[in-house]
């Protein structure tokens, strides 16, 4: 299998690694997950992903004031 050179370390998940989401649900609410959020570090539904992104944005604004 061909590989590409990368500068530095690049985290990659494989099928053999646990992703912390064994039940297929959102990590913050009982809804089913829509995808994996790398900033959160787990699976989130779309609504929680939007809310988590807004929280991060608000925190950055407060930090930068």
Buried (B, 14 or more C-beta within 10 A) or exposed (E): EEEEEEEEEEEEEEEEEEEEBEEEBBBBEEEEBBEBBEEBEBBBBEEBBEBBBEEEEEEEEEEEE
